[in-house]
Amino acid sequence: MGDNKLKKSWWKEVIAYQIYPRSFFDSNNDGCGDINGIIEKLDYLKDLGIDLVWISPFYDSPMDDNGYDIRDYYQVAKQFGTLVDVKNLIKEAHKRNIKVMFDLVLNHTSDEHPWFIEARKSRDNDYRDYYIWLDGRVINGKMLPPTNWGSFFGGSCFEYDEVANQYYMKIFGKKQPDLNWKNKKVREEMKKIINWWIDQGVDGFRVDAISHLGKAEFIDAEPKSKQLVYDFTKFSNLELVHEVLKELGEEIFFKRNVATIGEVGGSPTVEEAFRYIASSNKELNMLFTFDHVYCNENGKVDFKKLKEAIFKWQEAIQNDGWIGLYWANHDHPRVLSYYGDEQNPIKSASMLATLMYFLKGTPFIYNGEEIGMTNYPFTSISDFDDVKIRNNYEIEVLKGDLTEQAFIDKYKFTSRDNARTVFQWNKKDYAGFSTVLPKYKVNPNYLLYNVEKELQDTESILKHYKAILKLRKEYQDIFVYGSTNIKLRDHEQIVMYERKFADTCIVVICNFFNSSININIDYEKLTILYSNYNEREIIKNHTLKPYEAIVLKVEGL
C-alpha cells in the first residue's frame, strides 16, 4: 500500500448527504417527492453543512425496486420531473458550492428496458447476449433453474421467461435481469451513459451493487442437495469486476476527475476490498463497507463486533484508500432505532454522530438521520412496500408456514421500508412533506422529530449535527488527513480514538450505553471542542454520563 495520506482530493473533504427523492419533498403536491423538491431544500442542506448530495435513482423506471430497476438511463421518471429539472438541480446545487452525485446502476436493468425486450425475442437476437441466459435442468421429472443459487431478494437467482424459453439471471428482483459484463457491447453502452451524465455536470457516482458484475461458473453451491443455497460468493468480488472497473477508471472516472464510491457487498475481506480503492489500481475513489451495519441481533447490539468492524477499516486506510462513513442509507433501518435509544434520542443520536463523523473517511448522512427519524411502527403487511419483503412474504407466508404476524415481527426491525418514510419537515399534516396524502408512509412521531421544531428547540438532534459538522470543517486537516489511533479497543462500553495531524491531537470519547462509566483521561492540558452535555468540566478521573460524547483538543504536544 502506497502512502497518499497527505494527497488532497475534494471528495475527501466534503460532507455528503443522501437523498431518497420519492420521500424527501413534494413540490407539486401529487404525493411523491420530486427533483424540484430537492432544489427547494438546497438552502437547508447548505445550512446543515453539506457539500455533496448523493441522489438515489430518479431515472425512468417501472419502480418495482423503487428506481433501481431502470428502463431508460437517459430519461427521468415522470413522478420525479423532467430532464430539465435535473439539469436545473445540478446548476442550483453548484451555485451553492454543493457537488452532485448520482446513482450508477450497472449490474442490471429493468425487464422493461429495450435491450431486454429485444433479448427475449430469440436466441440469435443481437441483444440476447446483453444478459445472462441459461437452460433449465430436469431432475426427477421436474424442471428446475440452472443452479441452486439463492437471490438477495429471496427465491432463485434465475427466472424462467416463457417468451425466451430460457432462464435469465437476476440476483435481485425478477424484474431486474443481470447484465452480461463479459459482453464488450454492454460495456460500450454503459460508457456512453456514464459520459453523457458527466457531460450534464454530474460530479460523481455512487456505483450500485458493483461487486456483483462477475459471476462464477454455473455449478451448484454446497450443499448441492439443497434446492436453494444463499452463497453470495458465487457472484461477489470476482475477477471480472476489477477488469471492468480498471477499464471504466482508465477511460472515464479518473480521466474526467469524477468521484466514485462503490457499494461493495458480498462480505469482502479487507484485502479483497482494498483492490477497489488502492490508489495504484485506479478503480474507485471510495467504498461503502457493510460490516458495521449488521451488529444488532434481535434488538441486542454486539458492541465488540461493532467496534472491531469500524476500527479494522480505519486501520486499513491509514496510508492509502478511502471509505464512506455512514450509519444508514435507503437499505438499512433508522440508526436511532437500530443503534440508538428512542427513549434518550438527543443524547444517543448525538453520541452516534460524534463516534462516526470524526473518523477518517467521507461522511454520508442519510436524509432524516440528522433530525432523529426512527423506524416505522409496522402493524400490517400492507404497511410494507419493499420488493424484498413482498418476495419473502410470498415464499414464507403464502407458500410457507409463517403467520402474517410472525412475518411482520420477523422483518419490521430491519426492513428497508423503515428508511423510506417521508421526510419530516414540520408539524403540519403529512409532516410538511406534501399537502396531500403521500404515496409513502408518514411516521406518526413527526410531531416530535421535524426540522422546524428542532431548529426552534434549545437543544435538538439537528443542532447537535450542525455543531458536529461545523467542527469537522473547522479542523478539516486533522479529521480528513490525520492519522487514527485507537484507544481502549477492548473496553466493553467506550469508544475512544485519537486523530493526529502535524502537532495537533484531538481525542474523541463516546459512552455507547445508557449507564455512567468512569474513565481515566490521561492528558495534561485539554480543551473541550464539543460535548453533548452542557457545562462539562473534564478531569482525569472522569465519569462519562449515559451516551456522553466529548471531543477534546490536546494542548502543548
C-alpha positions in Angstrom: 0.0 0.0 0.0 1.3 3.4 -1.0 1.5 6.5 1.2 -1.1 9.0 -0.1 -2.3 10.2 3.3 -1.4 13.8 2.6 -2.7 13.8 -1.0 -5.6 16.2 -1.1 -8.7 15.4 -3.0 -12.1 17.3 -3.0 -14.1 14.1 -2.4 -12.2 13.5 0.8 -13.0 16.9 2.2 -16.8 17.1 1.6 -19.6 16.2 3.9 -22.2 14.2 1.9 -25.9 13.7 2.2 -28.0 11.0 0.6 -31.4 12.0 -0.7 -34.1 9.4 -1.4 -36.1 11.6 -3.9 -39.5 10.0 -3.7 -39.8 10.7 0.0 -37.8 13.9 0.5 -40.1 16.8 -0.5 -43.1 17.0 -2.8 -43.0 20.4 -4.6 -46.1 19.9 -6.8 -48.3 18.2 -4.2 -49.0 14.9 -6.0 -48.0 12.8 -3.0 -44.5 12.0 -4.4 -41.2 13.7 -3.7 -39.5 15.2 -6.8 -36.5 16.9 -8.2 -37.9 20.4 -7.7 -38.5 19.4 -4.1 -34.8 18.8 -3.7 -34.0 22.2 -5.3 -36.3 23.9 -2.8 -34.4 22.4 0.1 -30.8 23.0 -1.1 -30.5 26.0 1.3 -31.5 23.8 4.2 -28.7 21.4 3.2 -26.2 24.2 2.8 -27.0 25.5 6.3 -26.6 22.0 7.7 -23.1 21.9 6.3 -23.5 19.7 3.3 -21.1 19.9 0.3 -22.2 16.9 -1.7 -25.6 15.4 -2.4 -26.0 11.8 -3.5 -29.4 11.4 -5.1 -30.9 7.9 -5.3 -32.3 6.8 -8.7 -34.8 9.1 -10.5 -34.4 7.6 -13.9 -37.3 6.3 -15.9 -38.4 3.0 -14.3 -41.4 0.8 -13.5 -40.4 1.3 -9.9 -40.5 -2.4 -8.9 -37.4 -1.7 -6.8 -38.0 2.0 -6.3 -35.9 3.1 -9.2 -33.1 0.6 -9.1 -34.8 -1.2 -12.0 -34.0 1.3 -14.8 -36.0 1.3 -18.1 -34.1 4.3 -19.6 -30.9 5.7 -18.2 -31.2 8.9 -20.2 -34.7 9.9 -19.0 -36.3 10.9 -15.8 -39.3 9.1 -14.2 -42.4 11.4 -14.7 -43.2 11.3 -11.0 -39.8 13.0 -10.3 -40.0 15.6 -13.0 -38.1 16.2 -16.2 -34.5 16.2 -17.6 -34.7 20.0 -17.5 -35.4 19.8 -13.8 -32.4 17.5 -13.2 -30.1 19.9 -15.1 -31.5 22.8 -13.1 -30.8 20.8 -9.9 -27.2 20.4 -10.9 -27.0 24.1 -11.7 -28.6 25.3 -8.4 -26.5 22.9 -6.3 -23.3 24.2 -8.0 -24.4 27.8 -7.3 -24.3 26.9 -3.6 -20.9 25.0 -3.9 -22.7 21.7 -3.5 -21.5 18.9 -5.7 -23.9 16.3 -7.1 -23.5 12.5 -7.1 -26.0 10.2 -8.9 -26.6 6.5 -8.5 -25.0 4.4 -11.3 -26.7 1.1 -11.6 -24.5 -1.2 -13.6 -25.4 -4.8 -12.5 -28.9 -4.9 -14.0 -31.6 -3.1 -15.9 -35.4 -3.3 -15.7 -37.0 -6.2 -17.6 -38.8 -3.3 -19.5 -35.6 -1.9 -20.8 -35.5 -2.0 -24.7 -32.4 -4.2 -24.5 -34.2 -6.9 -22.5 -37.4 -6.7 -24.6 -35.2 -7.4 -27.7 -33.1 -10.0 -25.9 -36.2 -12.1 -25.1 -37.3 -12.5 -28.7 -34.9 -15.2 -29.9 -31.6 -16.8 -29.1 -29.9 -15.2 -32.1 -31.2 -11.7 -31.4 -28.4 -9.0 -31.3 -29.3 -8.2 -27.7 -29.6 -11.7 -26.4 -26.0 -11.7 -25.1 -26.6 -8.4 -23.2 -28.0 -10.6 -20.4 -27.2 -14.0 -18.9 -29.4 -16.8 -20.3 -29.2 -20.5 -19.3 -31.3 -23.6 -19.9 -33.1 -25.2 -17.0 -32.5 -28.8 -16.0 -34.9 -31.6 -15.4 -34.4 -33.5 -12.1 -36.8 -36.3 -11.2 -39.1 -35.2 -13.9 -39.3 -31.6 -12.6 -37.9 -28.5 -14.4 -35.5 -26.6 -12.1 -33.4 -23.5 -12.5 -29.8 -23.9 -13.9 -28.2 -23.9 -10.4 -29.4 -23.8 -6.8 -28.1 -20.3 -6.2 -30.3 -18.1 -4.0 -31.1 -14.4 -4.7 -30.6 -11.5 -2.3 -34.3 -10.8 -2.6 -35.4 -14.4 -1.9 -36.0 -17.3 -4.2 -33.8 -18.4 -7.0 -31.2 -16.3 -8.9 -32.8 -17.5 -12.1 -36.2 -16.6 -13.5 -37.9 -18.6 -16.3 -39.0 -16.5 -19.3 -41.7 -18.1 -21.4 -41.1 -15.9 -24.4 -37.4 -16.6 -24.4 -37.9 -20.3 -23.3 -34.8 -19.9 -21.0 -33.9 -18.8 -17.6 -32.3 -15.3 -17.1 -30.1 -14.5 -14.1 -31.4 -12.0 -11.6 -29.6 -11.8 -8.2 -32.1 -9.2 -7.0 -35.8 -8.9 -8.1 -37.3 -10.8 -11.1 -37.8 -7.5 -12.9 -34.1 -6.8 -12.6 -32.2 -9.1 -15.1 -28.4 -9.1 -14.7 -26.3 -7.6 -17.5 -23.6 -9.7 -19.1 -20.4 -7.7 -18.5 -18.4 -10.2 -20.5 -20.0 -8.6 -23.5 -18.0 -5.7 -24.8 -21.1 -4.1 -26.3 -22.6 -3.8 -22.8 -19.5 -2.0 -21.6 -19.6 0.4 -24.5 -23.3 1.2 -24.0 -22.7 1.9 -20.3 -19.6 4.1 -21.1 -21.9 6.2 -23.3 -24.4 6.6 -20.4 -21.7 7.5 -17.9 -20.1 10.0 -20.1 -23.4 11.5 -21.1 -24.3 12.2 -17.4 -20.8 13.7 -16.8 -21.5 16.0 -19.7 -24.6 17.2 -17.9 -22.4 18.3 -15.0 -22.5 15.4 -12.6 -19.6 15.4 -10.1 -19.6 11.7 -9.2 -21.4 8.4 -8.9 -22.4 6.0 -6.1 -21.8 2.8 -8.0 -24.6 0.4 -7.1 -24.0 -3.3 -6.4 -20.7 -3.0 -8.2 -19.1 -6.1 -6.6 -21.6 -8.4 -8.4 -20.8 -7.8 -12.0 -18.8 -11.0 -12.3 -20.4 -14.5 -12.0 -18.8 -17.8 -11.0 -19.0 -21.0 -13.1 -22.6 -22.1 -13.1 -22.5 -25.1 -10.9 -24.4 -25.8 -7.8 -23.4 -24.3 -4.5 -22.7 -26.5 -1.5 -24.6 -28.4 -0.2 -25.7 -29.4 -3.7 -28.6 -31.4 -2.2 -30.4 -28.2 -1.2 -32.8 -26.6 -3.6 -31.6 -23.1 -2.7 -28.3 -22.0 -1.2 -27.5 -18.4 -0.4 -23.9 -18.4 -1.3 -23.2 -14.9 -2.4 -19.5 -15.7 -3.2 -20.9 -17.1 -6.5 -21.5 -13.5 -7.7 -19.5 -11.2 -5.4 -16.0 -9.7 -5.8 -14.9 -11.9 -8.7 -12.1 -11.0 -11.1 -14.3 -9.7 -13.9 -15.4 -6.8 -11.6 -11.8 -5.5 -11.3 -11.3 -5.9 -15.1 -14.4 -3.7 -15.7 -13.6 -1.1 -13.1 -10.0 -0.7 -14.4 -11.4 -0.1 -17.8 -14.0 2.4 -16.6 -11.5 4.1 -14.3 -8.9 4.5 -17.0 -11.2 5.6 -19.7 -13.7 7.7 -17.7 -13.6 8.0 -13.9 -10.0 9.1 -13.3 -9.6 10.7 -16.7 -12.6 13.0 -16.2 -12.0 13.6 -12.4 -15.4 12.4 -11.1 -15.7 11.0 -7.7 -16.8 7.4 -7.3 -17.9 5.4 -4.3 -18.7 1.7 -4.7 -21.3 -0.4 -2.9 -19.2 -3.4 -2.2 -21.3 -6.2 -0.8 -20.6 -9.9 -0.5 -18.5 -9.6 2.7 -15.1 -9.0 1.2 -12.0 -9.2 3.3 -10.0 -6.0 3.8 -7.5 -7.3 1.2 -10.2 -8.0 -1.3 -12.0 -4.7 -0.7 -8.8 -2.8 -0.9 -8.3 -3.7 -4.6 -11.2 -1.4 -5.3 -9.7 1.7 -3.7 -5.9 1.2 -3.7 -4.6 4.4 -5.4 -2.4 2.5 -7.8 -5.3 0.4 -9.1 -7.4 3.3 -10.3 -10.7 1.6 -10.0 -12.8 3.6 -7.4 -12.1 6.5 -5.1 -14.0 5.2 -2.1 -16.2 2.3 -1.0 -19.0 1.7 1.4 -18.3 -1.2 3.8 -21.1 -3.2 5.4 -19.6 -4.9 8.5 -20.7 -2.2 11.0 -24.4 -2.1 9.9 -25.1 -5.7 10.8 -24.1 -5.8 14.5 -27.6 -5.9 16.1 -29.3 -9.2 16.5 -33.0 -9.1 17.5 -32.5 -5.7 19.2 -29.3 -6.5 21.0 -26.1 -4.7 19.9 -22.9 -6.8 19.6 -20.8 -3.9 20.7 -17.5 -5.7 20.4 -18.3 -6.7 16.9 -19.3 -3.2 16.0 -16.1 -1.6 17.4 -14.0 -4.1 15.5 -15.9 -3.6 12.3 -15.3 0.2 12.5 -11.7 0.1 13.6 -10.5 -2.5 11.1 -11.3 -0.2 8.3 -9.7 2.8 10.0 -6.5 0.8 10.2 -6.8 -0.3 6.6 -6.9 3.2 5.2 -4.2 4.8 7.3 -1.9 5.2 4.3 -4.0 4.6 1.2 -7.5 4.0 0.1 -10.7 5.7 1.3 -14.2 4.8 2.7 -17.5 6.4 3.2 -18.5 7.0 6.8 -22.2 6.2 7.4 -24.7 4.8 9.8 -27.6 4.2 7.5 -28.9 4.5 4.0 -32.0 3.6 2.0 -31.3 -0.1 2.5 -31.0 -0.1 6.3 -33.2 0.7 9.3 -33.0 4.0 11.0 -29.9 4.4 13.1 -31.6 5.9 16.1 -33.8 2.8 16.3 -31.1 0.3 15.4 -28.1 1.5 17.5 -29.5 4.4 19.5 -32.1 4.8 22.2 -35.5 6.2 21.3 -36.1 6.9 25.0 -33.0 9.1 25.1 -33.0 10.4 21.5 -30.9 13.5 21.7 -28.0 12.1 23.7 -27.8 8.8 21.9 -28.2 10.3 18.4 -25.5 12.9 19.0 -23.2 10.3 20.5 -23.5 8.1 17.4 -22.9 11.1 15.1 -19.8 12.0 17.2 -18.5 8.4 17.1 -18.8 8.1 13.3 -18.2 11.5 11.7 -14.8 12.4 13.3 -13.3 9.2 11.9 -11.2 9.1 8.7 -13.3 9.0 5.6 -16.1 11.0 3.9 -19.3 11.4 6.0 -22.5 10.3 4.2 -25.6 11.4 6.2 -28.9 9.7 5.2 -31.8 12.1 4.9 -33.7 12.3 8.2 -30.9 11.0 10.3 -30.0 14.5 11.3 -33.4 15.0 12.9 -33.6 11.6 14.6 -36.1 9.9 12.3 -37.0 6.4 13.6 -38.3 3.1 12.3 -41.9 2.9 11.3 -44.4 1.1 13.6 -45.5 -1.7 11.2 -48.8 -3.4 12.1 -49.9 -4.8 8.7 -48.4 -6.4 5.7 -49.9 -3.5 3.7 -47.5 -1.1 5.5 -44.6 -2.6 3.6 -43.6 -1.6 0.1 -40.2 -3.1 -0.5 -39.9 -5.7 -3.2 -37.7 -7.8 -1.0 -40.4 -8.0 1.7 -43.1 -8.8 -1.0 -41.0 -11.7 -2.3 -40.3 -13.1 1.1 -44.0 -12.8 2.1 -44.9 -14.9 -0.9 -42.3 -17.5 0.0 -42.7 -17.6 3.7 -46.4 -16.9 4.3 -48.4 -17.6 1.1 -46.3 -20.7 0.2 -44.8 -21.4 3.6 -45.9 -21.9 7.2 -45.2 -18.5 8.7 -48.2 -16.5 10.0 -48.6 -12.9 8.9 -48.0 -11.6 12.4 -44.9 -13.7 12.7 -43.7 -12.4 9.4 -44.2 -8.8 10.4 -42.4 -9.4 13.7 -39.5 -11.0 11.8 -38.9 -8.2 9.4 -40.2 -5.0 10.9 -37.0 -4.1 12.8 -34.7 -4.4 9.8 -37.0 -3.7 6.8 -35.7 -1.3 4.2 -39.1 0.4 4.4 -38.0 2.0 7.7 -35.7 4.3 5.9 -38.1 5.3 3.2 -40.9 7.0 5.1 -41.4 10.7 4.1 -39.0 13.3 5.4 -40.4 15.2 8.5 -40.2 18.9 7.8 -42.7 20.4 10.3 -45.8 19.6 12.3 -48.3 20.3 9.6 -50.3 17.4 8.0 -48.1 14.8 6.4 -45.1 16.2 8.2 -44.9 19.1 5.8 -43.8 16.7 3.0 -46.9 17.4 0.9 -50.3 19.0 1.2 -51.9 15.7 0.0 -51.8 12.2 1.3 -48.3 10.9 0.4 -47.9 7.7 -1.6 -45.5 6.6 1.1 -45.8 6.1 4.8 -45.6 9.0 7.3 -44.2 8.1 10.7 -46.7 9.2 13.3 -43.9 10.6 15.5 -43.3 13.5 13.1 -44.7 15.9 15.8 -41.6 15.0 17.9 -39.0 14.9 15.2 -39.1 17.6 12.5 -36.9 20.3 11.1 -39.0 23.3 12.1 -39.3 22.1 15.7 -35.7 21.2 16.1 -34.4 24.5 14.8 -36.5 26.2 17.4 -35.7 24.0 20.4 -33.0 25.0 22.7 -31.4 21.6 22.3 -32.1 19.1 19.5 -30.5 16.3 17.4 -30.4 18.7 14.4 -28.5 21.3 16.4 -26.0 18.7 17.6 -25.5 17.5 14.0 -24.8 21.1 12.8 -22.3 21.6 15.6 -20.5 18.3 14.8 -20.3 19.0 11.1 -19.1 22.6 11.7 -16.3 21.3 14.0 -15.3 18.7 11.4 -14.9 21.5 8.8 -13.1 23.8 11.3 -10.4 21.1 11.9 -10.5 19.7 8.4 -6.9 18.9 8.1 -6.8 16.7 11.2 -10.2 15.0 10.6 -9.6 14.4 6.9 -5.9 13.8 6.6 -4.8 13.0 10.1 -4.0 9.5 11.5 -6.3 7.5 13.6 -5.0 6.0 16.8 -7.4 3.6 18.5 -7.6 3.7 22.3 -9.4 1.3 24.8 -10.0 -1.1 22.0 -11.3 -3.9 24.2 -13.4 -1.7 26.5 -17.0 -3.0 26.8 -18.7 0.4 26.9 -16.5 3.1 25.5 -15.3 4.1 22.0 -12.2 6.2 22.1 -9.7 7.3 19.4 -7.2 10.0 18.7 -6.9 11.9 15.4 -3.4 13.4 14.9 -2.0 15.7 12.2 1.3 17.6 12.4 1.4 18.8 16.0 -2.3 18.7 16.7 -4.1 15.9 18.5 -7.9 15.6 19.0 -9.4 12.9 21.2 -12.9 11.5 20.7 -14.6 9.7 23.6 -18.1 8.1 23.4 -20.1 6.2 26.0 -22.2 3.9 23.9 -24.6 2.9 26.6 -27.3 4.2 28.9 -25.2 4.0 32.1 -22.4 6.0 33.6 -18.8 4.8 33.4 -15.5 6.0 34.9 -12.6 6.7 32.6 -9.1 7.9 33.1 -8.4 10.7 30.7 -4.7 10.8 30.8 -3.7 14.0 29.0 -2.1 17.1 30.6 -3.9 20.0 29.1 -7.3 19.7 27.3 -9.7 22.0 25.6 -13.3 20.8 25.1 -14.3 21.3 21.5 -17.6 19.6 21.7 -19.8 17.9 24.3 -23.4 16.6 24.1 -23.8 17.6 27.7 -23.7 21.3 28.7 -21.3 22.9 31.1 -19.0 19.9 31.4 -15.5 20.0 33.0 -13.0 17.3 32.1 -11.0 15.8 34.9 -8.5 12.9 34.8 -10.8 10.6 36.7 -13.8 11.4 34.6 -17.3 9.9 34.8 -19.0 9.7 31.4 -22.7 10.2 31.7 -25.1 8.0 29.7 -24.5 8.3 26.0 -21.9 11.1 26.7 -19.8 12.2 23.7 -16.9 14.6 24.0 -14.3 15.9 21.6 -11.1 17.2 23.2 -8.1 19.0 21.8 -4.8 18.2 23.5 -2.7 21.3 24.1 1.1 21.6 24.2 2.1 18.5 22.5 
